[in-house]
Amino acid sequence: MKTTAVKKRRAESREGWIVTTVALEPEMHRRLSFAAIEERAALTELVREAVGMWLVQRQHERTKRARKK
């Protein structure tokens, strides 16, 4: 049986990026690791996506609050 490798979702390059370290509780890391496998994505890619979505949501909420003033 021939298997085809499915490429893992990850950044093309980190050139010019800032690399940081994040500490996660063991259970959160375990769940994130399983999610990365299921999504066929690098763990760091999932973190980048989650942070990006949080920043968009935060900006939306801040804009909404500013309009109410």
Stockholm file with secondary structure:
# STOCKHOLM 1.0

chainA/1-69         MKTTAVKKRRAESREGWIVTTVALEPEMHRRLSFAAIEERAALTELVREAVGMWLVQRQHERTKRARKK
#=GR chainA/1-69 SS CCCCCCCCBCCSCCTTCCCCCCCCCHHHHHHHHHHHHHHTBCHHHHHHHHHHHHHHHHHHHHHHHHHHC
#=GC SS_cons        CCCCCCCCBCCSCCTTCCCCCCCCCHHHHHHHHHHHHHHTBCHHHHHHHHHHHHHHHHHHHHHHHHHHC
//
